[in-house]
Amino acid sequence: MDGPDREVLDALCAGSDAEPVWVVTLTATWGSSPRPPGSLLLIDAAGRLTGSVSGGCVEDDLAERVRSGGLAEGCPRTLEFGVTTDQARRAGLPCGGRLEVLVERVDGRTQWRLLRDAVNAGRTLARRLCRRTGEVSLHPAEGLPDFQVTETALTRVYGPRWRLLLIGAGDIARCLAPIAAALGYRVRVCDPREDRAQGWDSALAELDARMPDEVARDFANDPRAAVISLTHDPRLDDLALMEVLPSRPFYVGALGSRRTNEARRVRLGELGLSPETIARLRGPVGLPIGGSSPAEIAVSIAADLVATRHQRNLKPPTA
């Protein structure tokens, strides 16, 4: 968790329990929207804002409702913006987009501080809000989607930032690193080869020159991590895959053709990995979008990361 949503969490925890504030969660969007569902906005009694749910389109309207007392009672409350063309024009929603938010009044901050402590400790917790009663509870987050809304509840997972390890500082890594960073990943690139390390632009991502198996151990037990091997060198790729395939990263992929990946699976089996463990490997990595340039391959990998992270498995791991 980082960016505007982390600012909201920190601001919530820094405030006084005696001062009510309003937390706004973006629950759904239709059409154009600059912020994804699950985004947070904090409004204090004076109408001061932290975070964003629309990139600035509806925040002023929500702040005015708080200042005027319009949201003092009846929370949690669901509000829609941009339902009509006139409303969209007044709210400033782009391209006729629509959005729905849920507003809740917060009078005590103990549970928010528990969430912040979990994030700071590298753990995840799910916060569940009952939409009918406003009751809030915290739960283990393992296996839950980042954000989920039903008729009765809103559940959002709070945890450390998603991480991505790329094995190999080549052209695909140069294209994929900034895309992954824009998707919210903290990216690390591992390559012990001196010639590749010298040509790497550190502005793209942190470069780690240790051996891949050593770096991969840092990611092995993190369910919010992805590891992708890109070197075409079994001496480097297989070392990392041996560490992470039996462990907890939500995504493990390897570059190469079908034939290359079949040979890789045979090697991994000879090294002692079970068929069930090897089946976790997504290789050839990426969705089959038909591209072949480094940038196109990077896009296909990023798309598969998004699909897997949101539990929409568009291709089997062994395809």
Order of alpha helices (4+ residues) and beta strands (2+ residues): alpha-beta-beta-beta-alpha-beta-alpha-beta-alpha-beta-beta-beta-beta-beta-alpha-beta-alpha-beta-alpha-beta-alpha-beta-alpha-alpha-alpha
